[in-house]
């Protein structure tokens, strides 16, 4: 909350032309918040209206804004130092893949992205890779080490599809139960048209199939940058009102914004491992 108060004070004392510039340049709800706070800085309404808008920004982070951080040249340079030439090569290949796939049809993008990450990321549990029970890696971290678990595949696919212009309301991260091994699992779902059975992008079963053809999965809930939904069997489910999303998701977004990269350490056997300290 302190950063919101500081933000309000900063905006309220800016010259009007600078506030207008922020509003036009950002083209987001954050820019609208700047304009509202400035115009109402002498009125009692700014507390209610401005804070409501800022809280909405805190709850639902725009994935497109996150992509600007992922493409940041300084962060990518640090990733090269962190993960070496091979990791840097995977990251550069990913950025080239995004540019080369930009003009493909939406359906082609879904197939290409699913195949790209299933090919370039090797499955490894969080405990083995990050020495944590549950760690959600950013796309740069997953590509940097070339490994990840189911959440990491899904996060990387999600951000890549958004980067390729697939509308955010068409893709969701979905928690499911994998019946064959009776354990939680995560997949990405693609909703081509409203009320249609979604398609599943997974990493164990790499085939792109509609959810009603995935009898091995039981849906639990799904979410994206716009909200959280409780799942109905093989369907899209109902949106949860006033949800703050998933804490691990929010933490991962914060690390992207801050340009954090999980460090490499050596274990007691002298081999290299990737240990998260976040």
TILORO-945669 format. One record per residue (C-alpha): residue number from 1; residue in one letter; x, y negated, z. Coordinates in nm, 4 decimals, decimal comma. Layout:
TILORO-945669
PT kolfi nuse        X        Y        Z
PT   NUM    A        X        Y        Z
...
This chain:
TILORO-945669
PT kolfi nuse        X        Y        Z
PT     1    X   0,0000   0,0000   0,0000
PT     2    X   0,2938  -0,2333   0,0680
PT     3    X   0,4001  -0,2251  -0,2971
PT     4    X   0,0465  -0,3263  -0,3998
PT     5    X   0,0537  -0,6265  -0,1642
PT     6    X   0,3939  -0,7328  -0,3002
PT     7    X   0,2650  -0,6901  -0,6556
PT     8    X  -0,0338  -0,9138  -0,5824
PT     9    X   0,1840  -1,1870  -0,4317
PT    10    X   0,4242  -1,1781  -0,7269
PT    11    X   0,1487  -1,2033  -0,9884
PT    12    X  -0,0440  -1,4749  -0,8048
PT    13    X   0,2484  -1,7201  -0,8181
PT    14    X   0,3438  -1,6616  -1,1824
PT    15    X   0,2786  -1,9308  -1,4454
PT    16    X  -0,0376  -1,8667  -1,6435
PT    17    X   0,1404  -1,8127  -1,9780
PT    18    X   0,3504  -1,5323  -1,8251
PT    19    X   0,0403  -1,3584  -1,6907
PT    20    X  -0,1219  -1,3781  -2,0353
PT    21    X   0,1949  -1,2292  -2,1839
PT    22    X   0,1850  -0,9376  -1,9380
PT    23    X  -0,1807  -0,8804  -2,0199
PT    24    X  -0,1250  -0,8745  -2,3974
PT    25    X   0,2031  -0,6837  -2,3882
PT    26    X   0,0912  -0,4057  -2,1559
PT    27    X  -0,2476  -0,3414  -2,3214
PT    28    X  -0,3361  -0,1282  -2,0176
PT    29    X  -0,5483  -0,1469  -1,7060
PT    30    X  -0,2362  -0,2736  -1,5281
PT    31    X  -0,2313  -0,5776  -1,7554
PT    32    X  -0,5972  -0,6381  -1,6773
PT    33    X  -0,5148  -0,6192  -1,3070
PT    34    X  -0,2505  -0,8913  -1,3520
PT    35    X  -0,4996  -1,1229  -1,5210
PT    36    X  -0,7761  -1,0597  -1,2670
PT    37    X  -0,5477  -1,1234  -0,9679
PT    38    X  -0,4106  -1,4473  -1,1165
PT    39    X  -0,7490  -1,5897  -1,2134
PT    40    X  -0,8948  -1,5069  -0,8709
PT    41    X  -0,5918  -1,5989  -0,6614
PT    42    X  -0,7805  -1,8850  -0,4956
PT    43    X  -1,1004  -1,6876  -0,4472
PT    44    X  -1,1991  -1,4228  -0,1961
PT    45    X  -1,3011  -1,1825  -0,4726
PT    46    X  -0,9433  -1,1005  -0,5762
PT    47    X  -0,8973  -0,8686  -0,2771
PT    48    X  -1,1857  -0,6445  -0,3753
PT    49    X  -1,1599  -0,6536  -0,7536
PT    50    X  -0,7826  -0,6692  -0,7927
PT    51    X  -0,7143  -0,3986  -0,5355
PT    52    X  -0,9756  -0,1670  -0,6883
PT    53    X  -0,8069  -0,1923  -1,0270
PT    54    X  -0,4620  -0,1360  -0,8784
PT    55    X  -0,5823   0,1675  -0,6851
PT    56    X  -0,7180   0,3112  -1,0087
PT    57    X  -0,3734   0,2645  -1,1597
PT    58    X  -0,2215   0,4525  -0,8642
PT    59    X  -0,4681   0,7397  -0,8992
PT    60    X  -0,4528   0,7998  -1,2726
PT    61    X  -0,1172   0,7361  -1,4390
PT    62    X  -0,1261   0,7003  -1,8156
PT    63    X   0,0762   0,9788  -1,9760
PT    64    X   0,1793   0,7478  -2,2592
PT    65    X   0,3501   0,5206  -2,0044
PT    66    X   0,5380   0,8207  -1,8667
PT    67    X   0,6705   0,8964  -2,2142
PT    68    X   0,8511   0,5627  -2,2217
PT    69    X   1,0477   0,6769  -1,9181
PT    70    X   1,1201   1,0174  -2,0723
PT    71    X   1,2615   0,8489  -2,3845
PT    72    X   1,4748   0,6053  -2,1861
PT    73    X   1,8270   0,6202  -2,3307
PT    74    X   1,9947   0,5663  -1,9931
PT    75    X   1,8035   0,8561  -1,8382
PT    76    X   1,8841   1,0817  -2,1343
PT    77    X   2,2527   0,9889  -2,1015
PT    78    X   2,2413   1,0828  -1,7343
PT    79    X   2,0719   1,4090  -1,8280
PT    80    X   2,3682   1,4894  -2,0531
PT    81    X   2,6067   1,4401  -1,7612
PT    82    X   2,3781   1,6396  -1,5355
PT    83    X   2,3045   1,9371  -1,7612
PT    84    X   2,5906   1,9344  -2,0107
PT    85    X   2,5988   1,9391  -2,3896
PT    86    X   2,3617   2,2344  -2,4266
PT    87    X   2,0967   2,0687  -2,2130
PT    88    X   2,1435   1,7399  -2,3966
PT    89    X   2,1068   1,9214  -2,7287
PT    90    X   1,7738   2,0730  -2,6215
PT    91    X   1,6473   1,7304  -2,5161
PT    92    X   1,7565   1,5680  -2,8449
PT    93    X   1,5965   1,8543  -3,0404
PT    94    X   1,2752   1,7913  -2,8490
PT    95    X   1,2739   1,4202  -2,9339
PT    96    X   1,3461   1,5021  -3,3002
PT    97    X   1,0674   1,7603  -3,2939
PT    98    X   0,8230   1,4935  -3,1751
PT    99    X   0,9242   1,2565  -3,4556
PT   100    X   0,9085   1,5301  -3,7214
PT   101    X   0,5665   1,6557  -3,6073
PT   102    X   0,3981   1,3154  -3,5845
PT   103    X   0,2200   1,3440  -3,9223
PT   104    X   0,0948   1,7000  -3,8757
PT   105    X  -0,2723   1,7769  -3,8237
PT   106    X  -0,3918   1,8042  -3,4649
PT   107    X  -0,4351   2,1797  -3,4944
PT   108    X  -0,0828   2,2157  -3,6341
PT   109    X   0,0536   2,0112  -3,3439
PT   110    X  -0,1114   2,2458  -3,0939
PT   111    X   0,0497   2,5508  -3,2553
PT   112    X   0,3898   2,3868  -3,3020
PT   113    X   0,4144   2,2584  -2,9448
PT   114    X   0,3075   2,5917  -2,7980
PT   115    X   0,5703   2,7748  -3,0039
PT   116    X   0,8443   2,5167  -2,9408
PT   117    X   0,8451   2,5475  -2,5631
PT   118    X   0,7821   2,9212  -2,5559
PT   119    X   1,0971   2,9496  -2,7675
PT   120    X   1,3233   2,6939  -2,5961
PT   121    X   1,2431   2,7561  -2,2285
PT   122    X   1,3245   3,0830  -2,0537
PT   123    X   1,0982   3,1874  -1,7678
PT   124    X   1,2521   3,1545  -1,4220
PT   125    X   1,0798   3,1205  -1,0846
PT   126    X   1,1145   2,8037  -0,8777
PT   127    X   1,2845   2,9974  -0,6008
PT   128    X   1,5505   3,1275  -0,8393
PT   129    X   1,5950   2,8027  -1,0284
PT   130    X   1,5316   2,5179  -0,7854
PT   131    X   1,5550   2,6982  -0,4498
PT   132    X   1,2029   2,5821  -0,3666
PT   133    X   0,8747   2,7665  -0,3340
PT   134    X   0,6947   2,5272  -0,5678
PT   135    X   0,8727   2,2628  -0,7765
PT   136    X   0,7175   2,0874  -1,0763
PT   137    X   0,9987   1,9915  -1,3107
PT   138    X   0,9815   1,7013  -1,5530
PT   139    X   1,0204   1,7830  -1,9245
PT   140    X   1,3780   1,6504  -1,9164
PT   141    X   1,4651   1,8798  -1,6260
PT   142    X   1,3075   2,1868  -1,7887
PT   143    X   1,4805   2,1231  -2,1204
PT   144    X   1,8026   2,0259  -1,9471
PT   145    X   1,8327   2,3645  -1,7772
PT   146    X   1,6438   2,5520  -2,0515
PT   147    X   1,4340   2,7304  -1,7898
PT   148    X   1,1150   2,6915  -1,5908
PT   149    X   0,8071   2,8613  -1,4529
PT   150    X   0,4490   2,8400  -1,5798
PT   151    X   0,3868   2,4858  -1,4487
PT   152    X   0,6987   2,3609  -1,6225
PT   153    X   0,5911   2,5044  -1,9593
PT   154    X   0,2515   2,3402  -1,9197
PT   155    X   0,3862   1,9992  -1,8138
PT   156    X   0,6278   1,9896  -2,1086
PT   157    X   0,3554   2,0908  -2,3563
PT   158    X   0,1117   1,8377  -2,2116
PT   159    X   0,3432   1,5379  -2,2416
PT   160    X   0,4550   1,6416  -2,5892
PT   161    X   0,0993   1,6653  -2,7198
PT   162    X   0,0208   1,3224  -2,5754
PT   163    X   0,3359   1,1890  -2,7440
PT   164    X   0,2073   1,3327  -3,0717
PT   165    X  -0,1172   1,1412  -3,0391
PT   166    X  -0,3485   1,4177  -2,9196
PT   167    X  -0,6142   1,2423  -2,7059
PT   168    X  -0,5592   1,2962  -2,3342
PT   169    X  -0,9192   1,4039  -2,2798
PT   170    X  -0,8568   1,7037  -2,5067
PT   171    X  -0,5794   1,8590  -2,2981
PT   172    X  -0,5774   1,9715  -1,9357
PT   173    X  -0,3518   2,1637  -1,7045
PT   174    X  -0,5515   2,4569  -1,5682
PT   175    X  -0,4869   2,6700  -1,2642
PT   176    X  -0,5989   3,0274  -1,3203
PT   177    X  -0,5578   3,3655  -1,1550
PT   178    X  -0,3635   3,6194  -1,3587
PT   179    X  -0,5674   3,9359  -1,3075
PT   180    X  -0,3010   4,1763  -1,4297
PT   181    X  -0,0650   4,0812  -1,1464
PT   182    X  -0,3226   3,9195  -0,9142
PT   183    X  -0,1346   3,5945  -0,8683
PT   184    X  -0,1883   3,2227  -0,9418
PT   185    X  -0,0802   3,1031  -1,2834
PT   186    X  -0,1037   2,7837  -1,4877
PT   187    X  -0,1843   2,7330  -1,8550
PT   188    X  -0,2596   2,4358  -2,0771
PT   189    X  -0,6029   2,4193  -2,2360
PT   190    X  -0,6967   2,2369  -2,5555
PT   191    X  -1,0568   2,1209  -2,5990
PT   192    X  -1,1059   2,0653  -2,9709
PT   193    X  -1,4606   1,9307  -2,9367
PT   194    X  -1,6761   1,8577  -2,6291
PT   195    X  -1,8599   2,1565  -2,4779
PT   196    X  -1,6548   2,3977  -2,6883
PT   197    X  -1,4723   2,6905  -2,5318
PT   198    X  -1,1140   2,5664  -2,4873
PT   199    X  -0,8047   2,7275  -2,6366
PT   200    X  -0,5324   2,8505  -2,4031
PT   201    X  -0,1627   2,7685  -2,4450
PT   202    X   0,0284   3,0111  -2,2234
PT   203    X   0,3820   3,1343  -2,1764
PT   204    X   0,3256   3,5015  -2,0833
PT   205    X   0,0723   3,5648  -2,3585
PT   206    X   0,2042   3,3280  -2,6242
PT   207    X  -0,0881   3,3704  -2,8659
PT   208    X  -0,3166   3,0687  -2,8981
PT   209    X  -0,6560   3,2152  -2,8077
PT   210    X  -0,9966   3,0824  -2,6958
PT   211    X  -1,0548   3,1195  -2,3214
PT   212    X  -1,3275   3,3811  -2,3703
PT   213    X  -1,0664   3,6043  -2,5349
PT   214    X  -0,8384   3,5789  -2,2322
PT   215    X  -1,0005   3,8354  -2,0067
PT   216    X  -0,6813   3,8489  -1,8013
PT   217    X  -0,7412   3,4974  -1,6648
PT   218    X  -0,9883   3,3645  -1,4083
PT   219    X  -1,0130   2,9818  -1,4188
PT   220    X  -0,9947   2,7910  -1,0901
PT   221    X  -0,9608   2,4195  -1,1681
PT   222    X  -0,8147   2,1904  -1,4325
PT   223    X  -0,6836   1,8353  -1,4360
PT   224    X  -0,5038   1,5705  -1,6397
PT   225    X  -0,4201   1,2026  -1,5985
PT   226    X  -0,7915   1,1211  -1,5996
PT   227    X  -0,9170   1,3443  -1,3200
PT   228    X  -0,9774   1,6855  -1,1664
PT   229    X  -1,2373   1,9451  -1,2659
PT   230    X  -1,3598   2,2526  -1,0796
PT   231    X  -1,3820   2,5349  -1,3313
PT   232    X  -1,6732   2,7481  -1,4381
PT   233    X  -1,5965   3,0905  -1,5748
PT   234    X  -1,4442   3,0460  -1,9219
PT   235    X  -1,5781   2,6914  -1,9366
PT   236    X  -1,4704   2,3358  -1,8646
PT   237    X  -1,6429   2,2907  -1,5284
PT   238    X  -1,7544   1,9812  -1,3410
PT   239    X  -1,5430   1,6761  -1,2698
PT   240    X  -1,4662   1,6123  -0,9032
PT   241    X  -1,5668   1,2588  -0,8067
PT   242    X  -1,3131   1,0387  -0,6291
PT   243    X  -1,0401   1,3025  -0,6533
PT   244    X  -0,6787   1,1958  -0,6122
PT   245    X  -0,5618   1,4757  -0,8371
PT   246    X  -0,2924   1,7225  -0,7428
PT   247    X  -0,0131   1,6108  -0,5107
PT   248    X   0,2615   1,8028  -0,6955
PT   249    X   0,1486   1,6377  -1,0205
PT   250    X   0,1588   1,2913  -0,8652
PT   251    X   0,5034   1,3570  -0,7179
PT   252    X   0,6332   1,4722  -1,0563
PT   253    X   0,4986   1,1548  -1,2223
PT   254    X   0,6730   0,9408  -0,9609
PT   255    X   1,0026   1,1164  -1,0309
PT   256    X   0,9613   1,0493  -1,4038
PT   257    X   0,8995   0,6805  -1,3326
PT   258    X   1,2089   0,6643  -1,1130
PT   259    X   1,4241   0,8535  -1,3625
PT   260    X   1,5124   1,1248  -1,1117
PT   261    X   1,6871   1,4428  -1,2273
PT   262    X   1,7357   1,7465  -1,0053
PT   263    X   2,1083   1,7851  -0,9283
PT   264    X   2,3295   2,0843  -0,9983
PT   265    X   2,4999   2,2577  -0,7081
PT   266    X   2,7058   2,5732  -0,6658
PT   267    X   2,5737   2,8593  -0,4585
PT   268    X   2,7755   3,0724  -0,2185
PT   269    X   2,8736   3,3090  -0,4984
PT   270    X   3,0288   3,0229  -0,6925
PT   271    X   2,7804   3,0304  -0,9794
PT   272    X   2,5937   2,7220  -1,0943
PT   273    X   2,2347   2,6694  -0,9868
PT   274    X   1,9926   2,3795  -0,9966
PT   275    X   1,8825   2,2669  -0,6538
PT   276    X   1,6047   2,0156  -0,6055
PT   277    X   1,6455   1,7771  -0,3149
PT   278    X   1,3179   1,5921  -0,3720
